[in-house]
């Protein structure tokens, strides 16, 4: 992809552009639009099903990125992953918002009842069955048992990072250790957990 000043934009550069957008840099927003819009448009086309709606939604997505760029945390994922998540969530919001109108049409007798016209109805049912619930509970118990094998401070740090959503910086401050030490703790703890779960 070719971005501002003709430079090739890679995933890390999306994070850099988001950082610039937090300072209300319109050139950064323009560069992000030029480089990311084909991918975002692809997501919106697949989810919304037609170009006019997708183009309209893309403009809304760019406004959301402009307003929310400060919420991006590079320690939780890539810039591209973050803007793709915003795009998918916005598309789902639009689909949900359009559903009541379809239901009102159905109740008035003007709706055919054909799920092919309702993207929400075509989404798979996310409710887990009894077997899935039982397997998930057993897997969670294994994870809890493996976490208990970690040293207490490492276990608490893992739970803070992956269950409470605390940043590495917040955890480093809480445990009064350098940021790189916290990264090492979490990396080694995850390796230990993986080895435990593979036993």
HELIX and SHEET records of a PDB file:
HELIX    1   1 UNK A    4  UNK A    6  5                                   3    
HELIX    2   2 UNK A   11  UNK A   21  1                                  11    
HELIX    3   3 UNK A   26  UNK A   48  1                                  23    
HELIX    4   4 UNK A   51  UNK A   68  1                                  18    
HELIX    5   5 UNK A   69  UNK A   71  5                                   3    
HELIX    6   6 UNK A   79  UNK A  107  1                                  29    
HELIX    7   7 UNK A  115  UNK A  117  5                                   3    
HELIX    8   8 UNK A  119  UNK A  122  1                                   4    
HELIX    9   9 UNK A  130  UNK A  148  1                                  19    
HELIX   10  10 UNK A  152  UNK A  162  1                                  11    
HELIX   11  11 UNK A  168  UNK A  175  1                                   8    
HELIX   12  12 UNK A  179  UNK A  198  1                                  20    
END                                                                             
